[in-house]
Amino acid sequence: MDETPKNIVILTGAGISAESGIDTFRDAGGLWEQHRVEDVATPEGFAANPDLVQRFYDARRAAVQTVEPNGAHEALARLDRAWKGELLIVTQNVDDLHERAGAKRVLHMHGELLSALCARCETRHRWSAPLFDRPPCHGCGEQALRPDVVWFGEMPYAMDRIYAALRAADLFASIGTSGAVYPAAGFVRDARELGARTIELNLERSEGSHWFDEARHGPAGQLVPHWVDELLAGADQA
Ligand code: APR
């Protein structure tokens, strides 16, 4: 079978942004050691203590504006620019580092820190400022803006688009994710069943490593540029 892939789906997680200085969730000292998920990442937590939740995301929204994309983000942007086939970067991350590195074909399945969602009129607004002081929605004027981030118990965004990309993919890569959270953690199995080759690039074995045809372990900033070079070299020869 021709080993050169045509259509690629790349799933990224917090590990791809770790070398940019953004905390992951489940590594030692990660966000879920600093905060209880149910307090800051659920609709119930937001209803119970909106200020706590707004301040949690305000701090992350401010922090993401002080860091830069790393070599892994830049390599994926290079791949996105050069790849002639279909390519979709499905990110679980809510930072904008893929875009700031220049990637265009990016889908945020868990939302974005730099977007505010009005709980009243459901409009979205690019947002870089705090929300804890309850600014009015630019659409309806109500003080009903929340982080445009998918909380536990809420549906991730654009799942139909993700599954359409998985159906067309002949290569699925997972970068910097623990494989702890569904539906993202199940994409590798969907991709396999649909006939794609699968590769994991992660600092260490993830919960789903055994589902992958190939696994490379190390920092994304080292693994991803090499992997992109291999892909582009293979495509040039095809
Ligand atoms: N390079 C590559 N991988 C790394 C690096 C690095 N420099 N540093 C950490 N990792 C790996 C860790 O080994 C781990 O497997 O990244 C993964 C991070 O896992 P999590 O912290 O669980 O983050 P993620 O998989 O993105 O979490 C998924 O859970 O809480 C929800 O919505 C949140 O989107 C998030 C989802």
Residues whose N, C-alpha, C, O or C-beta is under 5 A from the ligand:
A	BS01	APR	G13 A14 G15 A18 E19 T24 F25 R26 D27 Q92 N93 H110 G176 T177 S178 G179 A180 V181 N202 L203 E204 S206 G218 P219 A220
